[in-house]
C-alpha cells in the first residue's frame, strides 16, 4: 500500500511538473513587452532568491557546502549555468516572437536527442527500435532542410542545449535544488552587473505597476516550482513512466500556439511534426516493452 501511494504521488508530481512547463508560455506572453534578455536577468535574480528561501527553510546549506568543496563539480556547474541561461533566452525569445511551434518541436525532439547523447557519452547501446526512432527524427529535419529550404534551428537549439544540460547535470550528480541554487548564484553577478551598469532599465521595470512588478518577481516561482515537482516525481515513479508524461509539455505548447495564439501551421511543419511524432511512438513503445521485459526478469 505505501508503495502504491508513493507511485500515485509520483504521478501527481509528474503531471504537475509537465503541465506547468507546458503552460509556461502563457506567463512569458504576459511579459511580452519586456525584452527576452531582461526576462532572463530577472529570472536569474528571483529564482536565486526563491531557491535561497527554500534552502533556508529546508536547512539545505549542508548539501550546498559539500558541492563547494568539489572544484570539478563547481567548474561543470559554471558551464551548465551558461547553457541553461542560453536555453532560457532562446525559449523566451521564441515564445514572444510567435515561434511557440518551434519551441514545442524542440521539446519533442529532446528525448530522441537524449538517446543519442547517451550513446555518444555514456556508452549506452541503442536497441533497433531506438535507432529507428533516431533515424525518423533525423529524417524529419532533413526533409525540412532539403525539400523546404529551411532548418528548424530554434527547435534544434532548444533540444541540443537542454539535452547537453541534462547530460552534464546527470554527470555532476548534484540534487536539483542545490544545483539550480549554485547555477543561479554563478549567474547572479552577471545579471546584477548588466542591470546596474549596462541596462538600468531592467531594474526600473519593478518601479511601475505593482501587479506587473509582482508578475516579474513570479519568474522565480515559474522557474523553480516545476523543477521541484519533477524532482519529487523522479524518485517515486519509473523513468519510463516519466518519459511518457514528458510529452504533455510540448503538446500543450503546440495546442496553445495553434488555437490560442493562431500561429500558422504550414504543410512542411506538419510533415516535420509527423515524423517526430512517429519517432516518439517508436521510442515510447520500445521503452515500454523493454521496461516490461526488465520487470519480468527482475520479478523472476
HULINLIN-V80316 format. One record per backbone hydrogen bond with DSSP energy under -1.0 kcal/mol. NH is the residue of the N-H (numbers start at 1). CO is the residue of the C=O. E is the energy in kcal/mol with one decimal. If there is no record, write none. Layout:
nh;co;e
NH;CO;E
NH;CO;E
This chain:
nh;co;e
5;1;-2.3
6;2;-2.5
7;3;-2.2
8;4;-2.2
9;5;-2.4
10;6;-2.5
11;7;-2.4
12;8;-2.2
13;9;-2.6
14;10;-2.6
15;11;-2.8
16;12;-2.3
17;13;-2.6
18;14;-2.4
19;15;-2.2
20;16;-2.3
21;17;-2.3
22;18;-2.0
23;19;-2.2
26;23;-1.8
28;24;-1.9
29;25;-2.7
30;26;-1.4
32;29;-1.8
34;31;-2.4
39;35;-2.0
40;36;-2.2
41;37;-2.3
42;38;-2.2
43;39;-2.4
44;40;-2.3
45;41;-2.1
46;42;-2.8
47;43;-1.8
48;44;-2.2
49;45;-1.9
50;46;-2.2
51;47;-2.8
52;48;-2.5
53;49;-1.9
54;50;-1.8
55;51;-2.7
56;52;-2.3
57;53;-2.5
58;54;-2.8
60;55;-2.5
64;60;-1.3
65;61;-2.7
66;62;-1.8
67;63;-1.4
68;64;-1.8
70;67;-2.0
74;70;-1.9
75;71;-2.5
76;72;-2.0
77;73;-2.2
78;74;-1.6
79;75;-1.4
80;76;-2.5
81;77;-2.2
82;78;-1.5
83;79;-2.3
84;80;-2.8
85;81;-1.7
86;82;-2.2
87;83;-2.3
88;84;-2.6
89;85;-2.3
90;86;-2.5
91;87;-2.5
92;88;-2.7
93;89;-2.3
94;90;-2.6
95;91;-2.5
96;92;-2.5
97;93;-1.4
98;95;-1.2
99;94;-3.3
103;99;-1.7
104;100;-2.8
105;101;-2.6
106;102;-2.1
107;103;-1.6
108;104;-1.2
109;105;-2.3
110;106;-1.5
113;109;-2.1
114;110;-2.5
115;111;-1.5
116;112;-1.6
117;113;-2.3
118;114;-2.3
119;115;-1.6
120;116;-2.4
121;117;-2.8
122;118;-1.2
124;118;-2.2
131;127;-2.3
132;128;-2.2
133;129;-2.2
134;130;-2.5
135;131;-2.6
136;132;-2.4
137;133;-2.0
138;134;-2.5
139;135;-2.4
140;136;-2.0
141;137;-1.6
142;138;-2.4
143;139;-2.6
144;140;-1.7
145;141;-2.1
146;142;-3.4
147;143;-1.9
150;144;-2.0
153;151;-2.8
156;152;-2.7
157;153;-2.7
158;154;-2.2
159;155;-2.5
160;156;-3.1
161;157;-2.4
162;158;-2.3
163;159;-2.0
164;160;-2.7
165;161;-2.2
166;162;-2.4
167;163;-2.3
168;164;-2.6
169;165;-2.6
170;166;-2.0
171;167;-1.8
172;168;-2.4
173;169;-1.7
179;175;-2.7
180;176;-2.5
181;177;-2.5
182;178;-2.3
183;179;-2.4
184;180;-2.6
185;181;-2.1
186;182;-2.3
187;183;-1.9
188;184;-1.7
191;187;-2.6
192;188;-3.0
193;189;-2.3
194;190;-2.3
195;191;-2.5
196;192;-2.2
197;193;-3.0
198;194;-1.3
199;194;-3.2
202;199;-1.7
204;200;-1.5
206;203;-1.8
207;204;-1.6
213;209;-2.3
214;210;-2.5
215;211;-1.6
216;212;-1.9
217;213;-2.3
218;214;-1.8
219;216;-1.9
220;217;-1.6
222;218;-2.7
223;219;-1.8
224;220;-2.0
225;221;-2.6
228;224;-2.3
229;225;-2.2
230;226;-2.6
231;227;-2.6
232;228;-2.2
233;229;-2.0
234;230;-2.7
236;233;-1.8
237;233;-2.0
242;238;-2.1
243;239;-2.8
244;240;-1.4
245;241;-2.1
246;242;-1.4
247;244;-1.3
248;245;-2.1
251;247;-1.7
252;248;-2.4
253;249;-1.9
254;250;-2.5
255;251;-2.4
256;252;-2.5
257;253;-2.7
258;254;-2.0
259;255;-2.8
260;256;-1.9
261;256;-2.5
263;257;-3.3
270;266;-2.0
271;267;-2.4
272;268;-2.1
273;269;-2.8
274;270;-2.6
275;271;-2.2
276;272;-2.1
277;273;-3.1
278;274;-2.1
279;275;-2.4
280;276;-2.4
281;277;-2.2
282;278;-2.2
283;279;-2.6
284;280;-2.7
285;281;-2.7
286;282;-2.3
287;283;-2.2
288;284;-2.5
289;285;-2.5
290;286;-2.6
291;287;-2.3
292;288;-2.4
293;289;-2.4
294;290;-2.5
295;291;-2.0
296;292;-1.9
297;293;-2.1
298;294;-2.5
299;295;-2.3
300;296;-1.9
